[in-house]
Amino acid sequence: MSISNNNYYPVAVTQLTIEVLHLSLVVGQVSNRLLLRIGPLASEQMLYTVANRIWDENTYKICTWLKIKVHHVLLHIQGTLTCSYLSHSEQLVFQSYEYVDCRGNTSKPHLLVPRPP
């Protein structure tokens, strides 16, 4: 995830909470307390991993049947980033969608860009 601080004062990221959903069911969660300082007018990268397991029978068929040429599963990612600045704490909510190639058990990472005020 790429985080940009467009302010003229430093911002500290204190917590990241993420849920991964498939077909409206939560299939993975992660919550990390961390301290990442982002200087004024700067950007930082934050890497995260969410382990998940999908037990849906139809998804299993999509991933394993040889007749099906596309083996992508759509995951909904929603999260909260807690930031602190000037003795104030704020939660920033973000969401995104990720296609996972379940046949190869891989996905291409992409950047989510929540922006502190």
N, C-alpha and C positions, 0 to 999 in steps of 0.2 A: 504494500500500500504506500502511496506517495502522499505525504502530508506537507502542505505549504502554510507558512506563517506570513501573511501579508501585512503584519503589524510592525510598528516601530519599537516593540518590546518583546522580550523572549516569552515563549510559551512552553510549558512542560506537559507532556502526555503522561498521565498517571495510570490509566487503565484502558484495556481493550477487551470488549466482550462481543463474541460473534456466535450466531446460530446459523446452521445450514439446514435448509428445508428442501424436501422432495415430496411433491404431491401434497403439500400442506402439512406434512409430518416432519418434526424435527429429527434429523438423522445425525447431527453432530453439533457439538458446542465447545467453546473454549473461552476462558476468561483469564487474562494475564494482567497482573499488576506489574507495571514497569515504570521506569522513569526515563523518558527520552526528552532531552532539551532541544528545542528548535529556536535558533537565534532569530533576531529581527530580520524580516525580509528574506528568509531562508527556507529551504525545503529539505526534507529527510525521507528516507525509505524505511519502512517498517515491514519486516517479513513475518508472516504468521502461517501456521498450518492447523487445519481442523480435520481430525480423523473422523470419518463417518462410515456408516454401514447402512445399506439399503436392502430391505428384506422383501420388497414388493415383487410378486410373482411375474407380473407383466414386464417389469424392468429387467428381471432375470432373463426372460425370453429375448428381449431386445439385445441384451449383451451377449447371449450365447448362441442364438440361432445363426447358422451360416448363411441362410437365404437372405437375411436382412443385411443390406450393404452399409447402412449408417448405424453406428453404435454409440450415439451421443445421448447423454442423460442431462436434463436441465436441472440445475440446482439454484435455489434462491438463497442468496447470502444477505443477512441483515445483521447490523451491528451497532454498537455504541462506543464512541471514543470519548474518554473523559480527559479534559484539558484544564490546566490551571494557569492563570496569568493575573498579575497585579492583585494578588490575594483574593482572587475570585475563581471558582470552579464551574465548569460548564460541560454538559454532555452534548455531543454531536451525533446525530443518528444518520446512518447511511444504509443503502441497500444496493445490491447488484445481482446479476445473474451470471452463472458460469456454466458452460457446456463441458462435460467431462466425457472423454472417450473411454467408455467402460471396457471395451474390448482390449485395449492396450493398457487400461488402468492409468491413463495419463490425462493431463489437461495442460493447456497453455496458460501460464500465469498472465494476469493483466492487472492494471493499477486501478485502485479505488481512490478517489480524491475528496475526502471530507476536508473542509477548510475552516480552521478556527476563525472567529470573528476578528 
